[in-house]
Amino acid sequence: MPWLEREYPELVADYRRMYRGSNAPKQVREEIADRFRAARRRHPLAEAPTDQLPGRLPPERPETPEREDPPEQLSLLG
């Protein structure tokens, strides 16, 4: 809100009215969601790479050997 107050003070009253809590009212959220869905239909996203498709497991990571002794904790107090 401080940025909005500084850059666009004429909009602050409307934004305070619209965002009384941490979220906008349900009607405003639905309008934004409708606009987003329409934009996604007009501009479809590229397909995900095949290694990120749903149901496909990520590549296995090699196991890291456990250290016998933990590293020494450094102190700033001397």
mmCIF file of the N, C-alpha and C atoms, coordinates in Angstrom:
data_MODEL
# 
_entry.id   MODEL 
# 
loop_
_atom_site.group_PDB 
_atom_site.id 
_atom_site.type_symbol 
_atom_site.label_atom_id 
_atom_site.label_alt_id 
_atom_site.label_comp_id 
_atom_site.label_asym_id 
_atom_site.label_entity_id 
_atom_site.label_seq_id 
_atom_site.pdbx_PDB_ins_code 
_atom_site.Cartn_x 
_atom_site.Cartn_y 
_atom_site.Cartn_z 
_atom_site.occupancy 
_atom_site.B_iso_or_equiv 
_atom_site.pdbx_formal_charge 
_atom_site.auth_seq_id 
_atom_site.auth_comp_id 
_atom_site.auth_asym_id 
_atom_site.auth_atom_id 
_atom_site.pdbx_PDB_model_num 
ATOM 1   N N  . MET A 1 1  ? 0.806   -1.196  0.000   1.00 0.00 ? 1  MET A N  1 
ATOM 2   C CA . MET A 1 1  ? 0.000   0.000   0.000   1.00 0.00 ? 1  MET A CA 1 
ATOM 3   C C  . MET A 1 1  ? 0.857   1.272   0.000   1.00 0.00 ? 1  MET A C  1 
ATOM 4   N N  . PRO A 1 2  ? 2.002   1.299   0.676   1.00 0.00 ? 2  PRO A N  1 
ATOM 5   C CA . PRO A 1 2  ? 2.808   2.527   0.632   1.00 0.00 ? 2  PRO A CA 1 
ATOM 6   C C  . PRO A 1 2  ? 3.213   2.906   -0.798  1.00 0.00 ? 2  PRO A C  1 
ATOM 7   N N  . TRP A 1 3  ? 3.541   1.915   -1.620  1.00 0.00 ? 3  TRP A N  1 
ATOM 8   C CA . TRP A 1 3  ? 3.920   2.212   -3.013  1.00 0.00 ? 3  TRP A CA 1 
ATOM 9   C C  . TRP A 1 3  ? 2.734   2.826   -3.743  1.00 0.00 ? 3  TRP A C  1 
ATOM 10  N N  . LEU A 1 4  ? 1.557   2.240   -3.562  1.00 0.00 ? 4  LEU A N  1 
ATOM 11  C CA . LEU A 1 4  ? 0.366   2.751   -4.226  1.00 0.00 ? 4  LEU A CA 1 
ATOM 12  C C  . LEU A 1 4  ? 0.066   4.170   -3.762  1.00 0.00 ? 4  LEU A C  1 
ATOM 13  N N  . GLU A 1 5  ? 0.190   4.412   -2.457  1.00 0.00 ? 5  GLU A N  1 
ATOM 14  C CA . GLU A 1 5  ? -0.041  5.758   -1.929  1.00 0.00 ? 5  GLU A CA 1 
ATOM 15  C C  . GLU A 1 5  ? 0.913   6.767   -2.535  1.00 0.00 ? 5  GLU A C  1 
ATOM 16  N N  . ARG A 1 6  ? 2.157   6.347   -2.761  1.00 0.00 ? 6  ARG A N  1 
ATOM 17  C CA . ARG A 1 6  ? 3.169   7.255   -3.298  1.00 0.00 ? 6  ARG A CA 1 
ATOM 18  C C  . ARG A 1 6  ? 2.987   7.465   -4.801  1.00 0.00 ? 6  ARG A C  1 
ATOM 19  N N  . GLU A 1 7  ? 2.749   6.377   -5.531  1.00 0.00 ? 7  GLU A N  1 
ATOM 20  C CA . GLU A 1 7  ? 2.720   6.453   -6.993  1.00 0.00 ? 7  GLU A CA 1 
ATOM 21  C C  . GLU A 1 7  ? 1.343   6.778   -7.576  1.00 0.00 ? 7  GLU A C  1 
ATOM 22  N N  . TYR A 1 8  ? 0.281   6.302   -6.956  1.00 0.00 ? 8  TYR A N  1 
ATOM 23  C CA . TYR A 1 8  ? -1.075  6.486   -7.476  1.00 0.00 ? 8  TYR A CA 1 
ATOM 24  C C  . TYR A 1 8  ? -2.039  6.818   -6.334  1.00 0.00 ? 8  TYR A C  1 
ATOM 25  N N  . PRO A 1 9  ? -1.861  7.925   -5.677  1.00 0.00 ? 9  PRO A N  1 
ATOM 26  C CA . PRO A 1 9  ? -2.699  8.246   -4.510  1.00 0.00 ? 9  PRO A CA 1 
ATOM 27  C C  . PRO A 1 9  ? -4.185  8.303   -4.838  1.00 0.00 ? 9  PRO A C  1 
ATOM 28  N N  . GLU A 1 10 ? -4.530  8.605   -6.074  1.00 0.00 ? 10 GLU A N  1 
ATOM 29  C CA . GLU A 1 10 ? -5.941  8.692   -6.444  1.00 0.00 ? 10 GLU A CA 1 
ATOM 30  C C  . GLU A 1 10 ? -6.637  7.321   -6.450  1.00 0.00 ? 10 GLU A C  1 
ATOM 31  N N  . LEU A 1 11 ? -5.864  6.234   -6.436  1.00 0.00 ? 11 LEU A N  1 
ATOM 32  C CA . LEU A 1 11 ? -6.440  4.891   -6.444  1.00 0.00 ? 11 LEU A CA 1 
ATOM 33  C C  . LEU A 1 11 ? -6.568  4.273   -5.053  1.00 0.00 ? 11 LEU A C  1 
ATOM 34  N N  . VAL A 1 12 ? -5.948  4.881   -4.070  1.00 0.00 ? 12 VAL A N  1 
ATOM 35  C CA . VAL A 1 12 ? -5.861  4.279   -2.736  1.00 0.00 ? 12 VAL A CA 1 
ATOM 36  C C  . VAL A 1 12 ? -7.231  4.018   -2.119  1.00 0.00 ? 12 VAL A C  1 
ATOM 37  N N  . ALA A 1 13 ? -8.138  4.958   -2.188  1.00 0.00 ? 13 ALA A N  1 
ATOM 38  C CA . ALA A 1 13 ? -9.461  4.778   -1.568  1.00 0.00 ? 13 ALA A CA 1 
ATOM 39  C C  . ALA A 1 13 ? -10.180 3.573   -2.165  1.00 0.00 ? 13 ALA A C  1 
ATOM 40  N N  . ASP A 1 14 ? -10.149 3.438   -3.480  1.00 0.00 ? 14 ASP A N  1 
ATOM 41  C CA . ASP A 1 14 ? -10.809 2.292   -4.125  1.00 0.00 ? 14 ASP A CA 1 
ATOM 42  C C  . ASP A 1 14 ? -10.167 0.979   -3.709  1.00 0.00 ? 14 ASP A C  1 
ATOM 43  N N  . TYR A 1 15 ? -8.843  0.936   -3.662  1.00 0.00 ? 15 TYR A N  1 
ATOM 44  C CA . TYR A 1 15 ? -8.159  -0.301  -3.271  1.00 0.00 ? 15 TYR A CA 1 
ATOM 45  C C  . TYR A 1 15 ? -8.430  -0.649  -1.816  1.00 0.00 ? 15 TYR A C  1 
ATOM 46  N N  . ARG A 1 16 ? -8.475  0.323   -0.952  1.00 0.00 ? 16 ARG A N  1 
ATOM 47  C CA . ARG A 1 16 ? -8.787  0.048   0.460   1.00 0.00 ? 16 ARG A CA 1 
ATOM 48  C C  . ARG A 1 16 ? -10.209 -0.499  0.601   1.00 0.00 ? 16 ARG A C  1 
ATOM 49  N N  . ARG A 1 17 ? -11.123 0.036   -0.189  1.00 0.00 ? 17 ARG A N  1 
ATOM 50  C CA . ARG A 1 17 ? -12.495 -0.435  -0.150  1.00 0.00 ? 17 ARG A CA 1 
ATOM 51  C C  . ARG A 1 17 ? -12.579 -1.876  -0.688  1.00 0.00 ? 17 ARG A C  1 
ATOM 52  N N  . MET A 1 18 ? -11.834 -2.145  -1.768  1.00 0.00 ? 18 MET A N  1 
ATOM 53  C CA . MET A 1 18 ? -11.880 -3.458  -2.406  1.00 0.00 ? 18 MET A CA 1 
ATOM 54  C C  . MET A 1 18 ? -11.152 -4.521  -1.578  1.00 0.00 ? 18 MET A C  1 
ATOM 55  N N  . TYR A 1 19 ? -10.028 -4.172  -0.981  1.00 0.00 ? 19 TYR A N  1 
ATOM 56  C CA . TYR A 1 19 ? -9.202  -5.123  -0.240  1.00 0.00 ? 19 TYR A CA 1 
ATOM 57  C C  . TYR A 1 19 ? -9.259  -4.813  1.252   1.00 0.00 ? 19 TYR A C  1 
ATOM 58  N N  . ARG A 1 20 ? -10.401 -5.049  1.854   1.00 0.00 ? 20 ARG A N  1 
ATOM 59  C CA . ARG A 1 20 ? -10.545 -4.780  3.288   1.00 0.00 ? 20 ARG A CA 1 
ATOM 60  C C  . ARG A 1 20 ? -9.759  -5.773  4.121   1.00 0.00 ? 20 ARG A C  1 
ATOM 61  N N  . GLY A 1 21 ? -9.557  -6.980  3.609   1.00 0.00 ? 21 GLY A N  1 
ATOM 62  C CA . GLY A 1 21 ? -8.767  -7.995  4.288   1.00 0.00 ? 21 GLY A CA 1 
ATOM 63  C C  . GLY A 1 21 ? -7.559  -8.316  3.430   1.00 0.00 ? 21 GLY A C  1 
ATOM 64  N N  . SER A 1 22 ? -7.083  -9.526  3.553   1.00 0.00 ? 22 SER A N  1 
ATOM 65  C CA . SER A 1 22 ? -5.917  -9.915  2.766   1.00 0.00 ? 22 SER A CA 1 
ATOM 66  C C  . SER A 1 22 ? -6.291  -10.325 1.352   1.00 0.00 ? 22 SER A C  1 
ATOM 67  N N  . ASN A 1 23 ? -7.581  -10.592 1.090   1.00 0.00 ? 23 ASN A N  1 
ATOM 68  C CA . ASN A 1 23 ? -8.037  -10.987 -0.234  1.00 0.00 ? 23 ASN A CA 1 
ATOM 69  C C  . ASN A 1 23 ? -9.123  -10.050 -0.732  1.00 0.00 ? 23 ASN A C  1 
ATOM 70  N N  . ALA A 1 24 ? -9.263  -10.007 -2.036  1.00 0.00 ? 24 ALA A N  1 
ATOM 71  C CA . ALA A 1 24 ? -10.345 -9.227  -2.627  1.00 0.00 ? 24 ALA A CA 1 
ATOM 72  C C  . ALA A 1 24 ? -11.659 -9.965  -2.393  1.00 0.00 ? 24 ALA A C  1 
ATOM 73  N N  . PRO A 1 25 ? -12.780 -9.270  -2.493  1.00 0.00 ? 25 PRO A N  1 
ATOM 74  C CA . PRO A 1 25 ? -14.068 -9.935  -2.365  1.00 0.00 ? 25 PRO A CA 1 
ATOM 75  C C  . PRO A 1 25 ? -14.230 -11.034 -3.424  1.00 0.00 ? 25 PRO A C  1 
ATOM 76  N N  . LYS A 1 26 ? -15.106 -11.985 -3.143  1.00 0.00 ? 26 LYS A N  1 
ATOM 77  C CA . LYS A 1 26 ? -15.304 -13.133 -4.030  1.00 0.00 ? 26 LYS A CA 1 
ATOM 78  C C  . LYS A 1 26 ? -15.635 -12.703 -5.454  1.00 0.00 ? 26 LYS A C  1 
ATOM 79  N N  . GLN A 1 27 ? -16.497 -11.723 -5.631  1.00 0.00 ? 27 GLN A N  1 
ATOM 80  C CA . GLN A 1 27 ? -16.883 -11.274 -6.969  1.00 0.00 ? 27 GLN A CA 1 
ATOM 81  C C  . GLN A 1 27 ? -15.665 -10.770 -7.749  1.00 0.00 ? 27 GLN A C  1 
ATOM 82  N N  . VAL A 1 28 ? -14.794 -10.018 -7.101  1.00 0.00 ? 28 VAL A N  1 
ATOM 83  C CA . VAL A 1 28 ? -13.599 -9.495  -7.767  1.00 0.00 ? 28 VAL A CA 1 
ATOM 84  C C  . VAL A 1 28 ? -12.665 -10.642 -8.135  1.00 0.00 ? 28 VAL A C  1 
ATOM 85  N N  . ARG A 1 29 ? -12.478 -11.613 -7.210  1.00 0.00 ? 29 ARG A N  1 
ATOM 86  C CA . ARG A 1 29 ? -11.625 -12.764 -7.501  1.00 0.00 ? 29 ARG A CA 1 
ATOM 87  C C  . ARG A 1 29 ? -12.167 -13.559 -8.687  1.00 0.00 ? 29 ARG A C  1 
ATOM 88  N N  . GLU A 1 30 ? -13.499 -13.720 -8.754  1.00 0.00 ? 30 GLU A N  1 
ATOM 89  C CA . GLU A 1 30 ? -14.103 -14.460 -9.864  1.00 0.00 ? 30 GLU A CA 1 
ATOM 90  C C  . GLU A 1 30 ? -13.921 -13.722 -11.187 1.00 0.00 ? 30 GLU A C  1 
ATOM 91  N N  . GLU A 1 31 ? -14.057 -12.400 -11.173 1.00 0.00 ? 31 GLU A N  1 
ATOM 92  C CA . GLU A 1 31 ? -13.845 -11.616 -12.394 1.00 0.00 ? 31 GLU A CA 1 
ATOM 93  C C  . GLU A 1 31 ? -12.401 -11.759 -12.887 1.00 0.00 ? 31 GLU A C  1 
ATOM 94  N N  . ILE A 1 32 ? -11.452 -11.718 -11.958 1.00 0.00 ? 32 ILE A N  1 
ATOM 95  C CA . ILE A 1 32 ? -10.040 -11.879 -12.333 1.00 0.00 ? 32 ILE A CA 1 
ATOM 96  C C  . ILE A 1 32 ? -9.812  -13.274 -12.886 1.00 0.00 ? 32 ILE A C  1 
ATOM 97  N N  . ALA A 1 33 ? -10.391 -14.296 -12.249 1.00 0.00 ? 33 ALA A N  1 
ATOM 98  C CA . ALA A 1 33 ? -10.241 -15.672 -12.725 1.00 0.00 ? 33 ALA A CA 1 
ATOM 99  C C  . ALA A 1 33 ? -10.832 -15.820 -14.122 1.00 0.00 ? 33 ALA A C  1 
ATOM 100 N N  . ASP A 1 34 ? -11.988 -15.200 -14.385 1.00 0.00 ? 34 ASP A N  1 
ATOM 101 C CA . ASP A 1 34 ? -12.599 -15.260 -15.720 1.00 0.00 ? 34 ASP A CA 1 
ATOM 102 C C  . ASP A 1 34 ? -11.681 -14.632 -16.768 1.00 0.00 ? 34 ASP A C  1 
ATOM 103 N N  . ARG A 1 35 ? -11.106 -13.489 -16.441 1.00 0.00 ? 35 ARG A N  1 
ATOM 104 C CA . ARG A 1 35 ? -10.178 -12.837 -17.380 1.00 0.00 ? 35 ARG A CA 1 
ATOM 105 C C  . ARG A 1 35 ? -8.952  -13.709 -17.641 1.00 0.00 ? 35 ARG A C  1 
ATOM 106 N N  . PHE A 1 36 ? -8.450  -14.332 -16.584 1.00 0.00 ? 36 PHE A N  1 
ATOM 107 C CA . PHE A 1 36 ? -7.273  -15.189 -16.728 1.00 0.00 ? 36 PHE A CA 1 
ATOM 108 C C  . PHE A 1 36 ? -7.594  -16.389 -17.616 1.00 0.00 ? 36 PHE A C  1 
ATOM 109 N N  . ARG A 1 37 ? -8.767  -17.030 -17.383 1.00 0.00 ? 37 ARG A N  1 
ATOM 110 C CA . ARG A 1 37 ? -9.155  -18.174 -18.217 1.00 0.00 ? 37 ARG A CA 1 
ATOM 111 C C  . ARG A 1 37 ? -9.288  -17.759 -19.679 1.00 0.00 ? 37 ARG A C  1 
ATOM 112 N N  . ALA A 1 38 ? -9.873  -16.611 -19.934 1.00 0.00 ? 38 ALA A N  1 
ATOM 113 C CA . ALA A 1 38 ? -10.031 -16.126 -21.308 1.00 0.00 ? 38 ALA A CA 1 
ATOM 114 C C  . ALA A 1 38 ? -8.663  -15.877 -21.946 1.00 0.00 ? 38 ALA A C  1 
ATOM 115 N N  . ALA A 1 39 ? -7.742  -15.293 -21.186 1.00 0.00 ? 39 ALA A N  1 
ATOM 116 C CA . ALA A 1 39 ? -6.395  -15.044 -21.718 1.00 0.00 ? 39 ALA A CA 1 
ATOM 117 C C  . ALA A 1 39 ? -5.679  -16.351 -22.019 1.00 0.00 ? 39 ALA A C  1 
ATOM 118 N N  . ARG A 1 40 ? -5.864  -17.364 -21.158 1.00 0.00 ? 40 ARG A N  1 
ATOM 119 C CA . ARG A 1 40 ? -5.233  -18.670 -21.401 1.00 0.00 ? 40 ARG A CA 1 
ATOM 120 C C  . ARG A 1 40 ? -5.789  -19.320 -22.660 1.00 0.00 ? 40 ARG A C  1 
ATOM 121 N N  . ARG A 1 41 ? -7.087  -19.121 -22.930 1.00 0.00 ? 41 ARG A N  1 
ATOM 122 C CA . ARG A 1 41 ? -7.661  -19.675 -24.169 1.00 0.00 ? 41 ARG A CA 1 
ATOM 123 C C  . ARG A 1 41 ? -7.076  -18.976 -25.390 1.00 0.00 ? 41 ARG A C  1 
ATOM 124 N N  . ARG A 1 42 ? -6.887  -17.661 -25.293 1.00 0.00 ? 42 ARG A N  1 
ATOM 125 C CA . ARG A 1 42 ? -6.323  -16.898 -26.419 1.00 0.00 ? 42 ARG A CA 1 
ATOM 126 C C  . ARG A 1 42 ? -4.836  -17.178 -26.606 1.00 0.00 ? 42 ARG A C  1 
ATOM 127 N N  . HIS A 1 43 ? -4.131  -17.414 -25.517 1.00 0.00 ? 43 HIS A N  1 
ATOM 128 C CA . HIS A 1 43 ? -2.676  -17.586 -25.550 1.00 0.00 ? 43 HIS A CA 1 
ATOM 129 C C  . HIS A 1 43 ? -2.305  -18.852 -24.791 1.00 0.00 ? 43 HIS A C  1 
ATOM 130 N N  . PRO A 1 44 ? -2.502  -20.022 -25.403 1.00 0.00 ? 44 PRO A N  1 
ATOM 131 C CA . PRO A 1 44 ? -2.191  -21.261 -24.673 1.00 0.00 ? 44 PRO A CA 1 
ATOM 132 C C  . PRO A 1 44 ? -0.707  -21.338 -24.327 1.00 0.00 ? 44 PRO A C  1 
ATOM 133 N N  . LEU A 1 45 ? -0.441  -21.898 -23.161 1.00 0.00 ? 45 LEU A N  1 
ATOM 134 C CA . LEU A 1 45 ? 0.937   -22.065 -22.721 1.00 0.00 ? 45 LEU A CA 1 
ATOM 135 C C  . LEU A 1 45 ? 1.568   -23.220 -23.479 1.00 0.00 ? 45 LEU A C  1 
ATOM 136 N N  . ALA A 1 46 ? 2.864   -23.151 -23.644 1.00 0.00 ? 46 ALA A N  1 
ATOM 137 C CA . ALA A 1 46 ? 3.580   -24.248 -24.290 1.00 0.00 ? 46 ALA A CA 1 
ATOM 138 C C  . ALA A 1 46 ? 3.450   -25.496 -23.430 1.00 0.00 ? 46 ALA A C  1 
ATOM 139 N N  . GLU A 1 47 ? 3.495   -26.653 -24.073 1.00 0.00 ? 47 GLU A N  1 
ATOM 140 C CA . GLU A 1 47 ? 3.405   -27.891 -23.314 1.00 0.00 ? 47 GLU A CA 1 
ATOM 141 C C  . GLU A 1 47 ? 4.623   -28.038 -22.416 1.00 0.00 ? 47 GLU A C  1 
ATOM 142 N N  . ALA A 1 48 ? 4.404   -28.714 -21.307 1.00 0.00 ? 48 ALA A N  1 
ATOM 143 C CA . ALA A 1 48 ? 5.495   -28.972 -20.371 1.00 0.00 ? 48 ALA A CA 1 
ATOM 144 C C  . ALA A 1 48 ? 6.451   -29.979 -20.985 1.00 0.00 ? 48 ALA A C  1 
ATOM 145 N N  . PRO A 1 49 ? 7.724   -29.884 -20.664 1.00 0.00 ? 49 PRO A N  1 
ATOM 146 C CA . PRO A 1 49 ? 8.657   -30.912 -21.130 1.00 0.00 ? 49 PRO A CA 1 
ATOM 147 C C  . PRO A 1 49 ? 8.181   -32.285 -20.664 1.00 0.00 ? 49 PRO A C  1 
ATOM 148 N N  . THR A 1 50 ? 8.514   -33.322 -21.415 1.00 0.00 ? 50 THR A N  1 
ATOM 149 C CA . THR A 1 50 ? 8.007   -34.660 -21.105 1.00 0.00 ? 50 THR A CA 1 
ATOM 150 C C  . THR A 1 50 ? 8.435   -35.143 -19.731 1.00 0.00 ? 50 THR A C  1 
ATOM 151 N N  . ASP A 1 51 ? 9.547   -34.655 -19.208 1.00 0.00 ? 51 ASP A N  1 
ATOM 152 C CA . ASP A 1 51 ? 9.965   -35.117 -17.880 1.00 0.00 ? 51 ASP A CA 1 
ATOM 153 C C  . ASP A 1 51 ? 9.170   -34.446 -16.760 1.00 0.00 ? 51 ASP A C  1 
ATOM 154 N N  . GLN A 1 52 ? 8.268   -33.513 -17.113 1.00 0.00 ? 52 GLN A N  1 
ATOM 155 C CA . GLN A 1 52 ? 7.458   -32.860 -16.089 1.00 0.00 ? 52 GLN A CA 1 
ATOM 156 C C  . GLN A 1 52 ? 5.970   -33.155 -16.252 1.00 0.00 ? 52 GLN A C  1 
ATOM 157 N N  . LEU A 1 53 ? 5.620   -34.156 -17.065 1.00 0.00 ? 53 LEU A N  1 
ATOM 158 C CA . LEU A 1 53 ? 4.222   -34.484 -17.252 1.00 0.00 ? 53 LEU A CA 1 
ATOM 159 C C  . LEU A 1 53 ? 3.663   -35.148 -16.007 1.00 0.00 ? 53 LEU A C  1 
ATOM 160 N N  . PRO A 1 54 ? 2.380   -34.938 -15.733 1.00 0.00 ? 54 PRO A N  1 
ATOM 161 C CA . PRO A 1 54 ? 1.772   -35.564 -14.556 1.00 0.00 ? 54 PRO A CA 1 
ATOM 162 C C  . PRO A 1 54 ? 1.913   -37.083 -14.614 1.00 0.00 ? 54 PRO A C  1 
ATOM 163 N N  . GLY A 1 55 ? 2.153   -37.677 -13.483 1.00 0.00 ? 55 GLY A N  1 
ATOM 164 C CA . GLY A 1 55 ? 2.262   -39.124 -13.409 1.00 0.00 ? 55 GLY A CA 1 
ATOM 165 C C  . GLY A 1 55 ? 3.645   -39.663 -13.719 1.00 0.00 ? 55 GLY A C  1 
ATOM 166 N N  . ARG A 1 56 ? 4.528   -38.817 -14.156 1.00 0.00 ? 56 ARG A N  1 
ATOM 167 C CA . ARG A 1 56 ? 5.880   -39.274 -14.470 1.00 0.00 ? 56 ARG A CA 1 
ATOM 168 C C  . ARG A 1 56 ? 6.786   -38.926 -13.299 1.00 0.00 ? 56 ARG A C  1 
ATOM 169 N N  . LEU A 1 57 ? 7.560   -39.868 -12.865 1.00 0.00 ? 57 LEU A N  1 
ATOM 170 C CA . LEU A 1 57 ? 8.454   -39.641 -11.732 1.00 0.00 ? 57 LEU A CA 1 
ATOM 171 C C  . LEU A 1 57 ? 9.665   -38.829 -12.155 1.00 0.00 ? 57 LEU A C  1 
ATOM 172 N N  . PRO A 1 58 ? 10.167  -37.981 -11.269 1.00 0.00 ? 58 PRO A N  1 
ATOM 173 C CA . PRO A 1 58 ? 11.385  -37.227 -11.596 1.00 0.00 ? 58 PRO A CA 1 
ATOM 174 C C  . PRO A 1 58 ? 12.575  -38.176 -11.650 1.00 0.00 ? 58 PRO A C  1 
ATOM 175 N N  . PRO A 1 59 ? 13.647  -37.784 -12.354 1.00 0.00 ? 59 PRO A N  1 
ATOM 176 C CA . PRO A 1 59 ? 14.830  -38.650 -12.408 1.00 0.00 ? 59 PRO A CA 1 
ATOM 177 C C  . PRO A 1 59 ? 15.381  -38.887 -11.007 1.00 0.00 ? 59 PRO A C  1 
ATOM 178 N N  . GLU A 1 60 ? 15.909  -40.074 -10.804 1.00 0.00 ? 60 GLU A N  1 
ATOM 179 C CA . GLU A 1 60 ? 16.466  -40.392 -9.492  1.00 0.00 ? 60 GLU A CA 1 
ATOM 180 C C  . GLU A 1 60 ? 17.758  -39.617 -9.272  1.00 0.00 ? 60 GLU A C  1 
ATOM 181 N N  . ARG A 1 61 ? 17.916  -39.163 -8.047  1.00 0.00 ? 61 ARG A N  1 
ATOM 182 C CA . ARG A 1 61 ? 19.150  -38.456 -7.685  1.00 0.00 ? 61 ARG A CA 1 
ATOM 183 C C  . ARG A 1 61 ? 20.103  -39.451 -7.053  1.00 0.00 ? 61 ARG A C  1 
ATOM 184 N N  . PRO A 1 62 ? 21.373  -39.313 -7.340  1.00 0.00 ? 62 PRO A N  1 
ATOM 185 C CA . PRO A 1 62 ? 22.324  -40.230 -6.700  1.00 0.00 ? 62 PRO A CA 1 
ATOM 186 C C  . PRO A 1 62 ? 22.340  -39.994 -5.191  1.00 0.00 ? 62 PRO A C  1 
ATOM 187 N N  . GLU A 1 63 ? 22.494  -41.077 -4.463  1.00 0.00 ? 63 GLU A N  1 
ATOM 188 C CA . GLU A 1 63 ? 22.551  -40.947 -3.010  1.00 0.00 ? 63 GLU A CA 1 
ATOM 189 C C  . GLU A 1 63 ? 23.852  -40.272 -2.607  1.00 0.00 ? 63 GLU A C  1 
ATOM 190 N N  . THR A 1 64 ? 23.748  -39.434 -1.598  1.00 0.00 ? 64 THR A N  1 
ATOM 191 C CA . THR A 1 64 ? 24.959  -38.781 -1.090  1.00 0.00 ? 64 THR A CA 1 
ATOM 192 C C  . THR A 1 64 ? 25.425  -39.557 0.135   1.00 0.00 ? 64 THR A C  1 
ATOM 193 N N  . PRO A 1 65 ? 26.697  -39.885 0.175   1.00 0.00 ? 65 PRO A N  1 
ATOM 194 C CA . PRO A 1 65 ? 27.194  -40.644 1.321   1.00 0.00 ? 65 PRO A CA 1 
ATOM 195 C C  . PRO A 1 65 ? 27.097  -39.816 2.592   1.00 0.00 ? 65 PRO A C  1 
ATOM 196 N N  . GLU A 1 66 ? 26.753  -40.480 3.687   1.00 0.00 ? 66 GLU A N  1 
ATOM 197 C CA . GLU A 1 66 ? 26.669  -39.778 4.963   1.00 0.00 ? 66 GLU A CA 1 
ATOM 198 C C  . GLU A 1 66 ? 28.070  -39.550 5.502   1.00 0.00 ? 66 GLU A C  1 
ATOM 199 N N  . ARG A 1 67 ? 28.273  -38.406 6.119   1.00 0.00 ? 67 ARG A N  1 
ATOM 200 C CA . ARG A 1 67 ? 29.572  -38.082 6.699   1.00 0.00 ? 67 ARG A CA 1 
ATOM 201 C C  . ARG A 1 67 ? 29.677  -38.737 8.065   1.00 0.00 ? 67 ARG A C  1 
ATOM 202 N N  . GLU A 1 68 ? 30.859  -39.208 8.372   1.00 0.00 ? 68 GLU A N  1 
ATOM 203 C CA . GLU A 1 68 ? 31.066  -39.822 9.680   1.00 0.00 ? 68 GLU A CA 1 
ATOM 204 C C  . GLU A 1 68 ? 31.035  -38.773 10.783  1.00 0.00 ? 68 GLU A C  1 
ATOM 205 N N  . ASP A 1 69 ? 31.741  -37.663 10.578  1.00 0.00 ? 69 ASP A N  1 
ATOM 206 C CA . ASP A 1 69 ? 31.794  -36.593 11.567  1.00 0.00 ? 69 ASP A CA 1 
ATOM 207 C C  . ASP A 1 69 ? 31.105  -35.359 10.974  1.00 0.00 ? 69 ASP A C  1 
ATOM 208 N N  . PRO A 1 70 ? 30.203  -34.753 11.738  1.00 0.00 ? 70 PRO A N  1 
ATOM 209 C CA . PRO A 1 70 ? 29.583  -33.525 11.220  1.00 0.00 ? 70 PRO A CA 1 
ATOM 210 C C  . PRO A 1 70 ? 30.622  -32.414 11.134  1.00 0.00 ? 70 PRO A C  1 
ATOM 211 N N  . PRO A 1 71 ? 30.414  -31.465 10.240  1.00 0.00 ? 71 PRO A N  1 
ATOM 212 C CA . PRO A 1 71 ? 31.386  -30.357 10.141  1.00 0.00 ? 71 PRO A CA 1 
ATOM 213 C C  . PRO A 1 71 ? 31.396  -29.540 11.420  1.00 0.00 ? 71 PRO A C  1 
ATOM 214 N N  . GLU A 1 72 ? 32.532  -28.946 11.704  1.00 0.00 ? 72 GLU A N  1 
ATOM 215 C CA . GLU A 1 72 ? 32.704  -28.142 12.912  1.00 0.00 ? 72 GLU A CA 1 
ATOM 216 C C  . GLU A 1 72 ? 31.935  -26.844 12.785  1.00 0.00 ? 72 GLU A C  1 
ATOM 217 N N  . GLN A 1 73 ? 31.196  -26.490 13.834  1.00 0.00 ? 73 GLN A N  1 
ATOM 218 C CA . GLN A 1 73 ? 30.452  -25.238 13.860  1.00 0.00 ? 73 GLN A CA 1 
ATOM 219 C C  . GLN A 1 73 ? 31.397  -24.090 14.157  1.00 0.00 ? 73 GLN A C  1 
ATOM 220 N N  . LEU A 1 74 ? 31.421  -23.081 13.297  1.00 0.00 ? 74 LEU A N  1 
ATOM 221 C CA . LEU A 1 74 ? 32.285  -21.933 13.510  1.00 0.00 ? 74 LEU A CA 1 
ATOM 222 C C  . LEU A 1 74 ? 31.596  -20.940 14.452  1.00 0.00 ? 74 LEU A C  1 
ATOM 223 N N  . SER A 1 75 ? 32.377  -20.191 15.172  1.00 0.00 ? 75 SER A N  1 
ATOM 224 C CA . SER A 1 75 ? 31.828  -19.224 16.099  1.00 0.00 ? 75 SER A CA 1 
ATOM 225 C C  . SER A 1 75 ? 32.362  -17.835 15.779  1.00 0.00 ? 75 SER A C  1 
ATOM 226 N N  . LEU A 1 76 ? 31.496  -16.860 15.907  1.00 0.00 ? 76 LEU A N  1 
ATOM 227 C CA . LEU A 1 76 ? 31.921  -15.482 15.692  1.00 0.00 ? 76 LEU A CA 1 
ATOM 228 C C  . LEU A 1 76 ? 32.418  -14.837 16.976  1.00 0.00 ? 76 LEU A C  1 
ATOM 229 N N  . LEU A 1 77 ? 32.212  -15.515 18.086  1.00 0.00 ? 77 LEU A N  1 
ATOM 230 C CA . LEU A 1 77 ? 32.594  -14.920 19.379  1.00 0.00 ? 77 LEU A CA 1 
ATOM 231 C C  . LEU A 1 77 ? 34.054  -15.150 19.732  1.00 0.00 ? 77 LEU A C  1 
ATOM 232 N N  . GLY A 1 78 ? 34.725  -16.015 19.028  1.00 0.00 ? 78 GLY A N  1 
ATOM 233 C CA . GLY A 1 78 ? 36.150  -16.221 19.209  1.00 0.00 ? 78 GLY A CA 1 
ATOM 234 C C  . GLY A 1 78 ? 36.490  -17.137 20.263  1.00 0.00 ? 78 GLY A C  1 
# 
